[in-house]
Amino acid sequence: MSPDLYTFHSPTLGQLKFDEVVNNLMNFMSEDPANKYKLVVGTDSHTNGVNGGGSGNKKVDFITALVIHKIGHGGKYFWHKEKTGKIKTLRQKIYQETYLSLGLAQTLMEHIQNSLANKRQSYDPKFELEIHVDIGENGQTREMLKEIVGLVRGNGFYPKTKPNSFGASNVADKHT
């Protein structure tokens, strides 16, 4: 997806364009360049008025959260909402969540690298990027664990699953 199509929301800053979010992240990391940071991308979904695994051909709202965590000192987050056509199965829904997170993470990394290459930032931030997926060893999604983790790793990112996937399971879920 083109970054121009992303509209994000921040609990403290309101509505932001993607470039504004990236600038905010870079500025946040520049305030304490010696510190380590964790960038987290996670997506959760909500089927129109229906909770649970089977979405049964219903329209789905997807919330993708982007979290910056200053290790040991808190952080902040931004979120983006996207509606899709009909999703028929839990498997399709989990894959769509994962693809949305991967797409945002890839776009984010490109913009951060471009910002650093264009010398718009005078430092080299220390951060890791994780993809948080809303699956775990328990429940209906356990059968998909290896394939989703493999998909994330295959795209060059570090996956986190339940109970450690707060980006999807807590932050994004808060806005579904």
Residue, then its C-alpha position, 0 to 999 in steps of 0.5 A: m500500500s502506498p504510504d500516502l494512503y495510510t492515515f494514523h491516529s495517535p492518542t496524544l497527537g490526533q490524526l497523522k499522515f504516514d510521513e508525520v508518523v515516521n518523523n515523530l518516530m525519528n524525533f522520539m529516537s533522536e531525543d535519546p540516541a544512546n538508548k535502544y528502541k523497539l519498533v513493533v507492528g501488529t494487526d488485530s481484526h474485528t468482524n462486524g459485530v461478531n467476536g470469535g474465530g469464524s468470520g463466515n463471509k462478513k466484512v472485517d475491520f483491521i487495526t494495525a498498530l505501530v508502537i515505539h518502545k524506548i527500552g526501560h522508559g515507556g513509549k507511544y503508539f499510532w494506529h491505522k484502520e482498514k476495512t476489507g471485503k468479505i473474509k470467509t475463514l479464520r485462516q484467511k483473517i490471520y493471514q490478512e492481519t499478518y500481510l497488513s503488518l508486513g506491508l507496514a513494516q516494509t514501508l516503515m523500514e524503507h522510509i527510515q532507511n531513506s531518512l538516514a541515507n538522506k542525512r535528514q537525521s544526524y544519528d544512527p538510531k538503535f532499534e529492532l523491529e518486531i512483527h506481533v501476530d495474534i496467534g499462539e500455542n493455545g486456541q484455534t490458531r495453534e495449527m497456524l503457528k509455524e506457517i505464520v512465524g515462517l512467513v514473518r521470518g521469511n520476510g526478514f522480520y522477528p515475530k512475536t506470538k501470544p502471550n508476547s504479542f502485545g502490539a496485536s493482542n493489546v494495542a491494536d485490539k484496543h481500537t477494534 
